[in-house]
């Protein structure tokens, strides 16, 4: 989607290519995200190993005898929940802003994320 000036709205809003994003969660964040997530024990085990402990997904393909797709789906379910998670004291907003203001807001978001992870 483009604005009247031809700027892609998704770019201004800060969309990113999820495939290039390094997926890692701290133990505390993982626990918070999965506390209310309705998934099975195996999904939690796989996602914890990959996202918290840094094990390769192939480890679970080999040790559990399940497909790469099943392992990927387990990790992605927890990762998607993390991406939607809003910690106490924070609020998710979606806006369309001029480029300069969007840049500033993205910097604020990065700073807030760093502080949250400390």
Secondary structure, 3 states (H helix, E strand, C coil): CECCCCCEHHHHHCCCCHHHCCCCCCHHHHHHHHCCCCCCHHHHHHHHHHHHCCCCHHHHHHHHCCCHHHHHHHHHHHHHHHHHCCCCCCCCCCCCCCHHHHHHHHHHHHHHHHHHHC
